[in-house]
Every structure is written in C-alpha cells, then in structure tokens.
Amino acid sequence: MLFNWRCAMARADAFDYILVHEMCHLYYKNHSKDFWNLVSKIMPDYEKRREWLRRYGVRMDL
C-alpha cells in the first residue's frame, strides 16, 4: 500500500481516517454501502475526520 507523502501533513485523527479508509479497500475495492459500513464499524466518527480532509486537505498541497 502506497501513500502520498502529503498525508503525513494531516492531523493525526485525519491520518488515522486515511489509513482505515485505505485498509477497508483491501476488502471492498469500491465505495459501496458495505465499504462505508466497514469504515463506520472500525471508526464510528469517520465522517467528522473525513470532513476535516474535505475542508483542509487541499492545504496539504501547499
């Protein structure tokens, strides 16, 4: 599994979300309902972490 080096610039909780998200792709190769259910089972507050990435993730490119 490879990650963009910019992921290291994310907050720790957002980085944890990235890891869980990508590891869930080992089971589901898509973003199906089953995929998101697995993410939620592992990380119940994933939506909050995902929102941070939506808002501030672009700043990791600077």
All heavy atoms as TSV, in Angstrom:
chain	resi	resn	atom	element	x	y	z
A	1	MET	N	N	0.852	-1.166	0.000
A	1	MET	CA	C	0.000	0.000	0.000
A	1	MET	C	C	0.901	1.232	0.000
A	1	MET	O	O	1.781	1.355	0.837
A	1	MET	CB	C	-0.883	-0.037	1.246
A	1	MET	CG	C	-1.962	0.988	1.253
A	1	MET	SD	S	-3.087	0.879	2.678
A	1	MET	CE	C	-3.615	-0.800	2.636
A	2	LEU	N	N	0.704	2.119	-0.928
A	2	LEU	CA	C	1.488	3.349	-1.023
A	2	LEU	C	C	0.628	4.544	-0.644
A	2	LEU	O	O	-0.562	4.582	-0.952
A	2	LEU	CB	C	2.010	3.530	-2.446
A	2	LEU	CG	C	2.947	2.451	-2.953
A	2	LEU	CD1	C	3.273	2.695	-4.414
A	2	LEU	CD2	C	4.209	2.401	-2.130
A	3	PHE	N	N	1.250	5.523	-0.007
A	3	PHE	CA	C	0.562	6.753	0.368
A	3	PHE	C	C	1.328	7.942	-0.175
A	3	PHE	O	O	2.547	7.931	-0.238
A	3	PHE	CB	C	0.486	6.900	1.894
A	3	PHE	CG	C	-0.429	5.918	2.537
A	3	PHE	CD1	C	0.050	4.742	3.057
A	3	PHE	CD2	C	-1.785	6.183	2.628
A	3	PHE	CE1	C	-0.803	3.831	3.655
A	3	PHE	CE2	C	-2.647	5.282	3.218
A	3	PHE	CZ	C	-2.149	4.111	3.733
A	4	ASN	N	N	0.590	8.957	-0.512
A	4	ASN	CA	C	1.205	10.218	-0.896
A	4	ASN	C	C	1.883	10.805	0.343
A	4	ASN	O	O	1.307	10.807	1.432
A	4	ASN	CB	C	0.113	11.159	-1.423
A	4	ASN	CG	C	0.668	12.429	-1.982
A	4	ASN	OD1	O	1.415	13.143	-1.321
A	4	ASN	ND2	N	0.299	12.737	-3.207
A	5	TRP	N	N	3.074	11.312	0.206
A	5	TRP	CA	C	3.813	11.848	1.345
A	5	TRP	C	C	3.068	12.987	2.019
A	5	TRP	O	O	3.247	13.244	3.204
A	5	TRP	CB	C	5.202	12.301	0.921
A	5	TRP	CG	C	5.204	13.467	-0.026
A	5	TRP	CD1	C	5.169	13.412	-1.388
A	5	TRP	CD2	C	5.219	14.842	0.317
A	5	TRP	NE1	N	5.158	14.667	-1.912
A	5	TRP	CE2	C	5.194	15.585	-0.893
A	5	TRP	CE3	C	5.255	15.546	1.514
A	5	TRP	CZ2	C	5.196	16.966	-0.924
A	5	TRP	CZ3	C	5.261	16.938	1.485
A	5	TRP	CH2	C	5.238	17.629	0.271
A	6	ARG	N	N	2.175	13.666	1.298
A	6	ARG	CA	C	1.435	14.789	1.883
A	6	ARG	C	C	0.466	14.331	2.978
A	6	ARG	O	O	0.065	15.113	3.812
A	6	ARG	CB	C	0.683	15.536	0.789
A	6	ARG	CG	C	1.617	16.309	-0.123
A	6	ARG	CD	C	0.825	17.050	-1.201
A	6	ARG	NE	N	1.718	17.740	-2.094
A	6	ARG	CZ	C	2.086	17.288	-3.283
A	6	ARG	NH1	N	1.626	16.146	-3.721
A	6	ARG	NH2	N	2.898	17.976	-4.037
A	7	CYS	N	N	0.114	13.060	2.966
A	7	CYS	CA	C	-0.773	12.537	4.011
A	7	CYS	C	C	-0.156	12.733	5.396
A	7	CYS	O	O	-0.879	12.898	6.378
A	7	CYS	CB	C	-1.072	11.071	3.787
A	7	CYS	SG	S	-2.080	10.757	2.333
A	8	ALA	N	N	1.146	12.722	5.476
A	8	ALA	CA	C	1.829	12.906	6.758
A	8	ALA	C	C	1.602	14.305	7.314
A	8	ALA	O	O	1.825	14.549	8.505
A	8	ALA	CB	C	3.317	12.635	6.606
A	9	MET	N	N	1.147	15.230	6.498
A	9	MET	CA	C	0.897	16.598	6.940
A	9	MET	C	C	-0.500	16.757	7.545
A	9	MET	O	O	-0.816	17.805	8.093
A	9	MET	CB	C	1.095	17.562	5.772
A	9	MET	CG	C	2.518	17.552	5.247
A	9	MET	SD	S	2.740	18.543	3.772
A	9	MET	CE	C	2.410	20.169	4.392
A	10	ALA	N	N	-1.312	15.735	7.477
A	10	ALA	CA	C	-2.666	15.801	8.021
A	10	ALA	C	C	-2.611	15.676	9.541
A	10	ALA	O	O	-1.650	15.156	10.108
A	10	ALA	CB	C	-3.526	14.676	7.450
A	11	ARG	N	N	-3.665	16.165	10.180
A	11	ARG	CA	C	-3.801	15.948	11.621
A	11	ARG	C	C	-3.799	14.455	11.885
A	11	ARG	O	O	-4.177	13.659	11.014
A	11	ARG	CB	C	-5.129	16.515	12.128
A	11	ARG	CG	C	-5.241	17.972	12.101
A	11	ARG	CD	C	-6.502	18.521	12.706
A	11	ARG	NE	N	-7.612	17.593	12.922
A	11	ARG	CZ	C	-8.807	17.970	13.334
A	11	ARG	NH1	N	-9.061	19.243	13.548
A	11	ARG	NH2	N	-9.771	17.088	13.525
A	12	ALA	N	N	-3.415	14.064	13.083
A	12	ALA	CA	C	-3.315	12.648	13.422
A	12	ALA	C	C	-4.646	11.932	13.244
A	12	ALA	O	O	-4.689	10.818	12.715
A	12	ALA	CB	C	-2.802	12.480	14.851
A	13	ASP	N	N	-5.753	12.557	13.658
A	13	ASP	CA	C	-7.046	11.881	13.529
A	13	ASP	C	C	-7.468	11.749	12.070
A	13	ASP	O	O	-8.074	10.753	11.681
A	13	ASP	CB	C	-8.132	12.543	14.372
A	13	ASP	CG	C	-8.422	13.975	13.969
A	13	ASP	OD1	O	-7.526	14.650	13.422
A	13	ASP	OD2	O	-9.553	14.424	14.215
A	14	ALA	N	N	-7.109	12.715	11.247
A	14	ALA	CA	C	-7.412	12.631	9.815
A	14	ALA	C	C	-6.523	11.575	9.153
A	14	ALA	O	O	-6.982	10.823	8.287
A	14	ALA	CB	C	-7.223	13.986	9.145
A	15	PHE	N	N	-5.280	11.498	9.578
A	15	PHE	CA	C	-4.383	10.484	9.037
A	15	PHE	C	C	-4.875	9.084	9.397
A	15	PHE	O	O	-4.842	8.168	8.572
A	15	PHE	CB	C	-2.952	10.694	9.544
A	15	PHE	CG	C	-1.961	9.753	8.936
A	15	PHE	CD1	C	-1.558	9.908	7.623
A	15	PHE	CD2	C	-1.442	8.704	9.672
A	15	PHE	CE1	C	-0.647	9.030	7.041
A	15	PHE	CE2	C	-0.530	7.824	9.112
A	15	PHE	CZ	C	-0.132	7.992	7.796
A	16	ASP	N	N	-5.375	8.926	10.630
A	16	ASP	CA	C	-5.951	7.636	11.023
A	16	ASP	C	C	-7.116	7.266	10.113
A	16	ASP	O	O	-7.267	6.105	9.725
A	16	ASP	CB	C	-6.429	7.677	12.474
A	16	ASP	CG	C	-5.294	7.731	13.470
A	16	ASP	OD1	O	-4.138	7.463	13.087
A	16	ASP	OD2	O	-5.574	8.045	14.641
A	17	TYR	N	N	-7.934	8.258	9.770
A	17	TYR	CA	C	-9.053	8.003	8.848
A	17	TYR	C	C	-8.532	7.532	7.484
A	17	TYR	O	O	-9.053	6.583	6.908
A	17	TYR	CB	C	-9.925	9.249	8.677
A	17	TYR	CG	C	-10.800	9.153	7.464
A	17	TYR	CD1	C	-11.911	8.324	7.448
A	17	TYR	CD2	C	-10.487	9.855	6.300
A	17	TYR	CE1	C	-12.706	8.192	6.315
A	17	TYR	CE2	C	-11.271	9.737	5.170
A	17	TYR	CZ	C	-12.374	8.907	5.182
A	17	TYR	OH	O	-13.140	8.772	4.054
A	18	ILE	N	N	-7.493	8.182	6.982
A	18	ILE	CA	C	-6.920	7.794	5.692
A	18	ILE	C	C	-6.466	6.330	5.743
A	18	ILE	O	O	-6.739	5.553	4.818
A	18	ILE	CB	C	-5.739	8.714	5.304
A	18	ILE	CG1	C	-6.236	10.142	5.052
A	18	ILE	CG2	C	-4.996	8.172	4.082
A	18	ILE	CD1	C	-5.123	11.178	4.952
A	19	LEU	N	N	-5.807	5.955	6.826
A	19	LEU	CA	C	-5.341	4.571	6.968
A	19	LEU	C	C	-6.501	3.585	6.986
A	19	LEU	O	O	-6.481	2.571	6.275
A	19	LEU	CB	C	-4.520	4.416	8.244
A	19	LEU	CG	C	-3.151	5.064	8.256
A	19	LEU	CD1	C	-2.521	4.922	9.637
A	19	LEU	CD2	C	-2.257	4.455	7.204
A	20	VAL	N	N	-7.513	3.877	7.789
A	20	VAL	CA	C	-8.678	2.986	7.867
A	20	VAL	C	C	-9.358	2.896	6.513
A	20	VAL	O	O	-9.706	1.808	6.038
A	20	VAL	CB	C	-9.654	3.457	8.966
A	20	VAL	CG1	C	-10.990	2.733	8.869
A	20	VAL	CG2	C	-9.031	3.263	10.341
A	21	HIS	N	N	-9.545	4.038	5.865
A	21	HIS	CA	C	-10.184	4.083	4.549
A	21	HIS	C	C	-9.453	3.174	3.563
A	21	HIS	O	O	-10.064	2.341	2.886
A	21	HIS	CB	C	-10.206	5.538	4.056
A	21	HIS	CG	C	-10.842	5.711	2.728
A	21	HIS	ND1	N	-12.057	6.312	2.573
A	21	HIS	CD2	C	-10.430	5.392	1.472
A	21	HIS	CE1	C	-12.368	6.344	1.288
A	21	HIS	NE2	N	-11.391	5.793	0.598
A	22	GLU	N	N	-8.154	3.330	3.496
A	22	GLU	CA	C	-7.376	2.556	2.534
A	22	GLU	C	C	-7.334	1.074	2.900
A	22	GLU	O	O	-7.388	0.222	2.016
A	22	GLU	CB	C	-5.965	3.131	2.403
A	22	GLU	CG	C	-5.936	4.521	1.795
A	22	GLU	CD	C	-6.642	4.600	0.444
A	22	GLU	OE1	O	-6.525	3.656	-0.370
A	22	GLU	OE2	O	-7.317	5.608	0.196
A	23	MET	N	N	-7.278	0.766	4.167
A	23	MET	CA	C	-7.261	-0.637	4.572
A	23	MET	C	C	-8.608	-1.300	4.291
A	23	MET	O	O	-8.652	-2.490	3.948
A	23	MET	CB	C	-6.858	-0.766	6.025
A	23	MET	CG	C	-5.390	-0.376	6.217
A	23	MET	SD	S	-4.789	-0.675	7.851
A	23	MET	CE	C	-4.565	-2.435	7.784
A	24	CYS	N	N	-9.695	-0.561	4.394
A	24	CYS	CA	C	-11.008	-1.112	4.061
A	24	CYS	C	C	-11.104	-1.450	2.580
A	24	CYS	O	O	-11.863	-2.344	2.191
A	24	CYS	CB	C	-12.125	-0.162	4.487
A	24	CYS	SG	S	-12.361	-0.117	6.280
A	25	HIS	N	N	-10.306	-0.768	1.764
A	25	HIS	CA	C	-10.267	-1.094	0.338
A	25	HIS	C	C	-9.630	-2.456	0.081
A	25	HIS	O	O	-9.766	-3.002	-1.014
A	25	HIS	CB	C	-9.540	-0.016	-0.457
A	25	HIS	CG	C	-10.393	1.161	-0.792
A	25	HIS	ND1	N	-11.606	1.048	-1.430
A	25	HIS	CD2	C	-10.205	2.489	-0.563
A	25	HIS	CE1	C	-12.125	2.251	-1.584
A	25	HIS	NE2	N	-11.297	3.133	-1.058
A	26	LEU	N	N	-8.974	-3.024	1.068
A	26	LEU	CA	C	-8.455	-4.380	0.912
A	26	LEU	C	C	-9.612	-5.377	0.842
A	26	LEU	O	O	-9.476	-6.434	0.238
A	26	LEU	CB	C	-7.510	-4.733	2.058
A	26	LEU	CG	C	-6.229	-3.907	2.136
A	26	LEU	CD1	C	-5.475	-4.248	3.418
A	26	LEU	CD2	C	-5.358	-4.126	0.913
A	27	TYR	N	N	-10.733	-5.037	1.453
A	27	TYR	CA	C	-11.926	-5.889	1.425
A	27	TYR	C	C	-12.899	-5.487	0.329
A	27	TYR	O	O	-13.508	-6.339	-0.303
A	27	TYR	CB	C	-12.650	-5.831	2.777
A	27	TYR	CG	C	-11.887	-6.514	3.869
A	27	TYR	CD1	C	-11.061	-5.797	4.710
A	27	TYR	CD2	C	-11.987	-7.889	4.053
A	27	TYR	CE1	C	-10.353	-6.426	5.719
A	27	TYR	CE2	C	-11.277	-8.529	5.050
A	27	TYR	CZ	C	-10.463	-7.780	5.885
A	27	TYR	OH	O	-9.758	-8.409	6.867
A	28	TYR	N	N	-13.074	-4.201	0.155
A	28	TYR	CA	C	-14.010	-3.678	-0.853
A	28	TYR	C	C	-13.249	-2.711	-1.753
A	28	TYR	O	O	-12.698	-1.722	-1.282
A	28	TYR	CB	C	-15.181	-2.946	-0.177
A	28	TYR	CG	C	-15.979	-3.836	0.736
A	28	TYR	CD1	C	-15.818	-3.764	2.113
A	28	TYR	CD2	C	-16.891	-4.748	0.219
A	28	TYR	CE1	C	-16.540	-4.595	2.959
A	28	TYR	CE2	C	-17.615	-5.583	1.052
A	28	TYR	CZ	C	-17.439	-5.495	2.425
A	28	TYR	OH	O	-18.158	-6.317	3.257
A	29	LYS	N	N	-13.231	-2.995	-3.020
A	29	LYS	CA	C	-12.461	-2.190	-3.977
A	29	LYS	C	C	-13.246	-0.990	-4.496
A	29	LYS	O	O	-12.878	-0.393	-5.497
A	29	LYS	CB	C	-12.024	-3.063	-5.168
A	29	LYS	CG	C	-11.288	-4.306	-4.789
A	29	LYS	CD	C	-9.966	-3.992	-4.147
A	29	LYS	CE	C	-9.214	-5.287	-3.866
A	29	LYS	NZ	N	-8.112	-5.117	-2.963
A	30	ASN	N	N	-14.307	-0.643	-3.803
A	30	ASN	CA	C	-15.175	0.451	-4.239
A	30	ASN	C	C	-15.649	1.221	-3.009
A	30	ASN	O	O	-15.167	0.971	-1.903
A	30	ASN	CB	C	-16.365	-0.120	-5.013
A	30	ASN	CG	C	-17.073	-1.193	-4.208
A	30	ASN	OD1	O	-17.295	-1.059	-3.005
A	30	ASN	ND2	N	-17.418	-2.294	-4.863
A	31	HIS	N	N	-16.549	2.147	-3.213
A	31	HIS	CA	C	-17.130	2.917	-2.115
A	31	HIS	C	C	-18.602	2.532	-1.935
A	31	HIS	O	O	-19.462	3.383	-1.803
A	31	HIS	CB	C	-16.989	4.418	-2.363
A	31	HIS	CG	C	-15.573	4.883	-2.245
A	31	HIS	ND1	N	-14.836	5.262	-3.337
A	31	HIS	CD2	C	-14.753	4.999	-1.174
A	31	HIS	CE1	C	-13.623	5.608	-2.930
A	31	HIS	NE2	N	-13.539	5.449	-1.623
A	32	SER	N	N	-18.847	1.244	-1.910
A	32	SER	CA	C	-20.207	0.732	-1.754
A	32	SER	C	C	-20.692	0.929	-0.320
A	32	SER	O	O	-19.929	1.314	0.583
A	32	SER	CB	C	-20.232	-0.765	-2.088
A	32	SER	OG	O	-19.465	-1.473	-1.127
A	33	LYS	N	N	-21.963	0.646	-0.120
A	33	LYS	CA	C	-22.539	0.726	1.230
A	33	LYS	C	C	-21.795	-0.205	2.187
A	33	LYS	O	O	-21.537	0.154	3.338
A	33	LYS	CB	C	-24.019	0.387	1.174
A	33	LYS	CG	C	-24.717	0.516	2.489
A	33	LYS	CD	C	-26.207	0.297	2.343
A	33	LYS	CE	C	-26.832	0.265	3.711
A	33	LYS	NZ	N	-27.655	1.373	4.033
A	34	ASP	N	N	-21.432	-1.384	1.706
A	34	ASP	CA	C	-20.672	-2.325	2.539
A	34	ASP	C	C	-19.321	-1.738	2.948
A	34	ASP	O	O	-18.874	-1.922	4.083
A	34	ASP	CB	C	-20.462	-3.649	1.812
A	34	ASP	CG	C	-21.746	-4.442	1.663
A	34	ASP	OD1	O	-22.660	-4.272	2.494
A	34	ASP	OD2	O	-21.822	-5.236	0.710
A	35	PHE	N	N	-18.681	-1.055	2.020
A	35	PHE	CA	C	-17.404	-0.404	2.316
A	35	PHE	C	C	-17.579	0.594	3.449
A	35	PHE	O	O	-16.855	0.559	4.447
A	35	PHE	CB	C	-16.863	0.297	1.060
A	35	PHE	CG	C	-15.690	1.194	1.355
A	35	PHE	CD1	C	-14.413	0.677	1.409
A	35	PHE	CD2	C	-15.877	2.554	1.563
A	35	PHE	CE1	C	-13.326	1.504	1.688
A	35	PHE	CE2	C	-14.802	3.384	1.840
A	35	PHE	CZ	C	-13.521	2.853	1.904
A	36	TRP	N	N	-18.552	1.506	3.315
A	36	TRP	CA	C	-18.755	2.547	4.329
A	36	TRP	C	C	-19.223	1.955	5.654
A	36	TRP	O	O	-18.880	2.473	6.724
A	36	TRP	CB	C	-19.716	3.619	3.827
A	36	TRP	CG	C	-19.068	4.433	2.743
A	36	TRP	CD1	C	-19.413	4.478	1.434
A	36	TRP	CD2	C	-17.929	5.296	2.888
A	36	TRP	NE1	N	-18.559	5.309	0.752
A	36	TRP	CE2	C	-17.641	5.828	1.618
A	36	TRP	CE3	C	-17.121	5.665	3.960
A	36	TRP	CZ2	C	-16.585	6.712	1.401
A	36	TRP	CZ3	C	-16.070	6.544	3.748
A	36	TRP	CH2	C	-15.809	7.056	2.473
A	37	ASN	N	N	-19.957	0.857	5.612
A	37	ASN	CA	C	-20.345	0.182	6.852
A	37	ASN	C	C	-19.121	-0.357	7.586
A	37	ASN	O	O	-19.046	-0.279	8.817
A	37	ASN	CB	C	-21.335	-0.949	6.576
A	37	ASN	CG	C	-22.718	-0.443	6.249
A	37	ASN	OD1	O	-23.088	0.681	6.576
A	37	ASN	ND2	N	-23.502	-1.278	5.590
A	38	LEU	N	N	-18.173	-0.896	6.839
A	38	LEU	CA	C	-16.944	-1.388	7.443
A	38	LEU	C	C	-16.141	-0.235	8.041
A	38	LEU	O	O	-15.657	-0.336	9.164
A	38	LEU	CB	C	-16.111	-2.162	6.419
A	38	LEU	CG	C	-14.792	-2.737	6.910
A	38	LEU	CD1	C	-15.020	-3.697	8.091
A	38	LEU	CD2	C	-14.068	-3.433	5.768
A	39	VAL	N	N	-15.999	0.849	7.298
A	39	VAL	CA	C	-15.291	2.019	7.821
A	39	VAL	C	C	-15.946	2.476	9.125
A	39	VAL	O	O	-15.272	2.717	10.135
A	39	VAL	CB	C	-15.266	3.175	6.791
A	39	VAL	CG1	C	-14.689	4.445	7.410
A	39	VAL	CG2	C	-14.478	2.781	5.549
A	40	SER	N	N	-17.271	2.567	9.114
A	40	SER	CA	C	-18.012	3.012	10.291
A	40	SER	C	C	-17.858	2.062	11.467
A	40	SER	O	O	-17.798	2.493	12.622
A	40	SER	CB	C	-19.490	3.160	9.931
A	40	SER	OG	O	-20.233	3.568	11.044
A	41	LYS	N	N	-17.782	0.795	11.201
A	41	LYS	CA	C	-17.620	-0.200	12.262
A	41	LYS	C	C	-16.263	-0.029	12.957
A	41	LYS	O	O	-16.157	-0.158	14.170
A	41	LYS	CB	C	-17.732	-1.601	11.648
A	41	LYS	CG	C	-17.757	-2.712	12.631
A	41	LYS	CD	C	-17.993	-4.027	11.896
A	41	LYS	CE	C	-18.164	-5.171	12.860
A	41	LYS	NZ	N	-18.378	-6.431	12.143
A	42	ILE	N	N	-15.256	0.270	12.182
A	42	ILE	CA	C	-13.900	0.446	12.713
A	42	ILE	C	C	-13.736	1.823	13.340
A	42	ILE	O	O	-13.087	1.971	14.379
A	42	ILE	CB	C	-12.855	0.244	11.601
A	42	ILE	CG1	C	-12.925	-1.185	11.089
A	42	ILE	CG2	C	-11.450	0.580	12.084
A	42	ILE	CD1	C	-12.179	-1.420	9.798
A	43	MET	N	N	-14.318	2.836	12.717
A	43	MET	CA	C	-14.127	4.217	13.134
A	43	MET	C	C	-15.486	4.928	13.111
A	43	MET	O	O	-15.824	5.578	12.123
A	43	MET	CB	C	-13.140	4.897	12.183
A	43	MET	CG	C	-12.793	6.312	12.514
A	43	MET	SD	S	-11.507	6.933	11.415
A	43	MET	CE	C	-10.058	6.189	12.155
A	44	PRO	N	N	-16.266	4.819	14.186
A	44	PRO	CA	C	-17.620	5.374	14.194
A	44	PRO	C	C	-17.708	6.874	13.887
A	44	PRO	O	O	-18.708	7.338	13.358
A	44	PRO	CB	C	-18.117	5.080	15.609
A	44	PRO	CG	C	-17.306	3.914	16.061
A	44	PRO	CD	C	-15.961	4.079	15.406
A	45	ASP	N	N	-16.653	7.625	14.176
A	45	ASP	CA	C	-16.682	9.071	13.916
A	45	ASP	C	C	-15.960	9.457	12.627
A	45	ASP	O	O	-15.495	10.579	12.467
A	45	ASP	CB	C	-16.087	9.834	15.095
A	45	ASP	CG	C	-14.594	9.595	15.263
A	45	ASP	OD1	O	-14.087	8.570	14.753
A	45	ASP	OD2	O	-13.934	10.430	15.900
A	46	TYR	N	N	-15.887	8.515	11.681
A	46	TYR	CA	C	-15.137	8.769	10.444
A	46	TYR	C	C	-15.638	9.996	9.682
A	46	TYR	O	O	-14.857	10.684	9.027
A	46	TYR	CB	C	-15.131	7.551	9.525
A	46	TYR	CG	C	-16.364	7.398	8.674
A	46	TYR	CD1	C	-16.442	7.982	7.420
A	46	TYR	CD2	C	-17.474	6.678	9.129
A	46	TYR	CE1	C	-17.581	7.844	6.636
A	46	TYR	CE2	C	-18.597	6.530	8.354
A	46	TYR	CZ	C	-18.658	7.126	7.115
A	46	TYR	OH	O	-19.786	7.004	6.341
A	47	GLU	N	N	-16.939	10.287	9.764
A	47	GLU	CA	C	-17.485	11.412	8.994
A	47	GLU	C	C	-16.872	12.744	9.431
A	47	GLU	O	O	-16.601	13.605	8.592
A	47	GLU	CB	C	-19.002	11.444	9.101
A	47	GLU	CG	C	-19.642	10.287	8.359
A	47	GLU	CD	C	-21.131	10.197	8.584
A	47	GLU	OE1	O	-21.631	10.633	9.641
A	47	GLU	OE2	O	-21.807	9.671	7.682
A	48	LYS	N	N	-16.636	12.894	10.726
A	48	LYS	CA	C	-16.006	14.120	11.234
A	48	LYS	C	C	-14.579	14.243	10.692
A	48	LYS	O	O	-14.160	15.321	10.258
A	48	LYS	CB	C	-15.996	14.080	12.761
A	48	LYS	CG	C	-15.341	15.267	13.418
A	48	LYS	CD	C	-15.347	15.123	14.925
A	48	LYS	CE	C	-14.257	14.161	15.313
A	48	LYS	NZ	N	-13.984	14.099	16.743
A	49	ARG	N	N	-13.873	13.160	10.686
A	49	ARG	CA	C	-12.489	13.159	10.194
A	49	ARG	C	C	-12.447	13.389	8.679
A	49	ARG	O	O	-11.585	14.113	8.163
A	49	ARG	CB	C	-11.820	11.829	10.537
A	49	ARG	CG	C	-11.776	11.579	12.028
A	49	ARG	CD	C	-11.418	10.141	12.306
A	49	ARG	NE	N	-11.575	9.764	13.682
A	49	ARG	CZ	C	-10.584	9.322	14.453
A	49	ARG	NH1	N	-9.373	9.221	13.972
A	49	ARG	NH2	N	-10.818	8.973	15.692
A	50	ARG	N	N	-13.379	12.781	7.987
A	50	ARG	CA	C	-13.481	12.943	6.535
A	50	ARG	C	C	-13.796	14.390	6.179
A	50	ARG	O	O	-13.249	14.939	5.216
A	50	ARG	CB	C	-14.564	12.006	6.009
A	50	ARG	CG	C	-14.686	11.967	4.531
A	50	ARG	CD	C	-15.727	10.931	4.162
A	50	ARG	NE	N	-15.945	10.915	2.748
A	50	ARG	CZ	C	-17.057	10.553	2.173
A	50	ARG	NH1	N	-18.073	10.145	2.888
A	50	ARG	NH2	N	-17.176	10.573	0.869
A	51	GLU	N	N	-14.646	14.999	6.968
A	51	GLU	CA	C	-14.996	16.411	6.730
A	51	GLU	C	C	-13.773	17.303	6.880
A	51	GLU	O	O	-13.590	18.241	6.115
A	51	GLU	CB	C	-16.112	16.839	7.690
A	51	GLU	CG	C	-16.536	18.279	7.527
A	51	GLU	CD	C	-17.050	18.631	6.137
A	51	GLU	OE1	O	-17.584	17.736	5.439
A	51	GLU	OE2	O	-16.906	19.803	5.735
A	52	TRP	N	N	-12.913	17.018	7.862
A	52	TRP	CA	C	-11.703	17.816	8.020
A	52	TRP	C	C	-10.861	17.740	6.750
A	52	TRP	O	O	-10.349	18.755	6.273
A	52	TRP	CB	C	-10.880	17.344	9.221
A	52	TRP	CG	C	-9.708	18.229	9.468
A	52	TRP	CD1	C	-9.666	19.344	10.255
A	52	TRP	CD2	C	-8.401	18.118	8.869
A	52	TRP	NE1	N	-8.426	19.909	10.194
A	52	TRP	CE2	C	-7.623	19.189	9.350
A	52	TRP	CE3	C	-7.827	17.219	7.988
A	52	TRP	CZ2	C	-6.302	19.368	8.983
A	52	TRP	CZ3	C	-6.504	17.415	7.610
A	52	TRP	CH2	C	-5.752	18.471	8.102
A	53	LEU	N	N	-10.739	16.545	6.192
A	53	LEU	CA	C	-9.964	16.393	4.957
A	53	LEU	C	C	-10.594	17.158	3.804
A	53	LEU	O	O	-9.894	17.746	2.983
A	53	LEU	CB	C	-9.825	14.919	4.589
A	53	LEU	CG	C	-8.794	14.148	5.386
A	53	LEU	CD1	C	-8.892	12.666	5.081
A	53	LEU	CD2	C	-7.398	14.664	5.096
A	54	ARG	N	N	-11.918	17.147	3.730
A	54	ARG	CA	C	-12.595	17.908	2.667
A	54	ARG	C	C	-12.305	19.395	2.796
A	54	ARG	O	O	-12.100	20.083	1.802
A	54	ARG	CB	C	-14.101	17.687	2.740
A	54	ARG	CG	C	-14.536	16.390	2.163
A	54	ARG	CD	C	-16.054	16.388	2.037
A	54	ARG	NE	N	-16.503	15.071	1.670
A	54	ARG	CZ	C	-17.534	14.448	2.201
A	54	ARG	NH1	N	-18.250	15.026	3.136
A	54	ARG	NH2	N	-17.861	13.254	1.803
A	55	ARG	N	N	-12.330	19.877	4.031
A	55	ARG	CA	C	-12.125	21.318	4.241
A	55	ARG	C	C	-10.679	21.745	4.124
A	55	ARG	O	O	-10.371	22.778	3.554
A	55	ARG	CB	C	-12.623	21.713	5.634
A	55	ARG	CG	C	-14.087	21.732	5.762
A	55	ARG	CD	C	-14.443	22.197	7.138
A	55	ARG	NE	N	-15.751	22.806	7.091
A	55	ARG	CZ	C	-16.271	23.453	8.084
A	55	ARG	NH1	N	-15.607	23.586	9.206
A	55	ARG	NH2	N	-17.457	23.967	7.981
A	56	TYR	N	N	-9.779	20.989	4.730
A	56	TYR	CA	C	-8.392	21.437	4.895
A	56	TYR	C	C	-7.359	20.598	4.147
A	56	TYR	O	O	-6.206	20.978	4.082
A	56	TYR	CB	C	-8.034	21.476	6.379
A	56	TYR	CG	C	-8.950	22.339	7.180
A	56	TYR	CD1	C	-9.890	21.773	8.046
A	56	TYR	CD2	C	-8.938	23.724	7.053
A	56	TYR	CE1	C	-10.757	22.554	8.780
A	56	TYR	CE2	C	-9.813	24.509	7.775
A	56	TYR	CZ	C	-10.710	23.929	8.634
A	56	TYR	OH	O	-11.580	24.719	9.346
A	57	GLY	N	N	-7.781	19.499	3.574
A	57	GLY	CA	C	-6.837	18.632	2.876
A	57	GLY	C	C	-6.132	19.307	1.730
A	57	GLY	O	O	-4.966	19.028	1.455
A	58	VAL	N	N	-6.823	20.232	1.081
A	58	VAL	CA	C	-6.205	20.951	-0.036
A	58	VAL	C	C	-4.978	21.731	0.427
A	58	VAL	O	O	-4.042	21.923	-0.321
A	58	VAL	CB	C	-7.234	21.875	-0.734
A	58	VAL	CG1	C	-7.620	23.044	0.155
A	58	VAL	CG2	C	-6.701	22.350	-2.065
A	59	ARG	N	N	-4.947	22.128	1.675
A	59	ARG	CA	C	-3.801	22.870	2.199
A	59	ARG	C	C	-2.554	22.006	2.295
A	59	ARG	O	O	-1.443	22.517	2.402
A	59	ARG	CB	C	-4.126	23.435	3.578
A	59	ARG	CG	C	-5.195	24.495	3.525
A	59	ARG	CD	C	-5.468	25.043	4.884
A	59	ARG	NE	N	-6.549	26.020	4.806
A	59	ARG	CZ	C	-7.063	26.602	5.855
A	59	ARG	NH1	N	-6.605	26.328	7.063
A	59	ARG	NH2	N	-8.038	27.484	5.719
A	60	MET	N	N	-2.723	20.698	2.276
A	60	MET	CA	C	-1.575	19.805	2.330
A	60	MET	C	C	-0.785	19.860	1.026
A	60	MET	O	O	0.318	19.386	0.957
A	60	MET	CB	C	-2.012	18.376	2.641
A	60	MET	CG	C	-2.579	18.234	4.039
A	60	MET	SD	S	-2.901	16.537	4.541
A	60	MET	CE	C	-4.164	16.035	3.407
A	61	ASP	N	N	-1.370	20.446	-0.020
A	61	ASP	CA	C	-0.679	20.579	-1.303
A	61	ASP	C	C	0.202	21.826	-1.354
A	61	ASP	O	O	0.944	22.003	-2.296
A	61	ASP	CB	C	-1.680	20.647	-2.454
A	61	ASP	CG	C	-2.255	19.273	-2.770
A	61	ASP	OD1	O	-1.606	18.267	-2.458
A	61	ASP	OD2	O	-3.352	19.215	-3.323
A	62	LEU	N	N	0.082	22.673	-0.373
A	62	LEU	CA	C	0.830	23.939	-0.388
A	62	LEU	C	C	2.252	23.746	0.052
A	62	LEU	O	O	2.627	22.900	0.730
A	62	LEU	CB	C	0.137	24.972	0.513
A	62	LEU	CG	C	-1.299	25.303	0.104
A	62	LEU	CD1	C	-1.891	26.263	1.118
A	62	LEU	CD2	C	-1.363	25.888	-1.280
